[in-house]
Amino acid sequence: MSDKPAKNALSPWSGNLFTDFRKQMDDLMEGFFGSGSTLAGRSGLPSLDMTGAIRPAIDIAENDQAITVTAELPGMTEDQVDLTIRNGMLTLKGEKKIEHDGDRDDVHVIERSYGSFQRSIPIPERVDANAIDAKFDKGVLTVTMPKRKEAAPAARKVEIGKA
């Protein structure tokens, strides 16, 4: 058995389980039939969610002090990204615009992703929403959500009684 986390596990952080399920199915199809067997691969389109928008890849990690969300936004700058907190949700929005002029350039192939995107991630109650911080470096957005001091209860032994 492998020590690596399950590649295709549904994300408890996602606000859209259908999209996560679709990604799992795409990964399964690609693993079985090879590249180009997913919905995006068959159409020749970039990785799109069901609304037709770009879906930036994110990682979510947690340690004793904080939860960290990392989003890949290649080719974008921090002023093209909007990060908001509303109703217990962290929302990442933006738009990656096409970089060439269709009137002057003879474009032969477009494989890079362009368009609008939005990702929403629930903020757990153990996070201090007022202390959330974000940094943007080389196309990678890192959002640090520090945990509240009272959110980390001291460990204690639980006695097990007889039934």
PyMOL commands that set and color helices and strands:
alter all, ss='L'
color gray80, all
select helices_A, chain A and resi 17-33+39-43+78-80+129-131+149-151
alter helices_A, ss='H'
color red, helices_A
select strands_A, chain A and resi 58-62+66-72+81-86+89-96+115-122+133-137+140-146
alter strands_A, ss='S'
color yellow, strands_A
deselect
rebuild
show_as cartoon
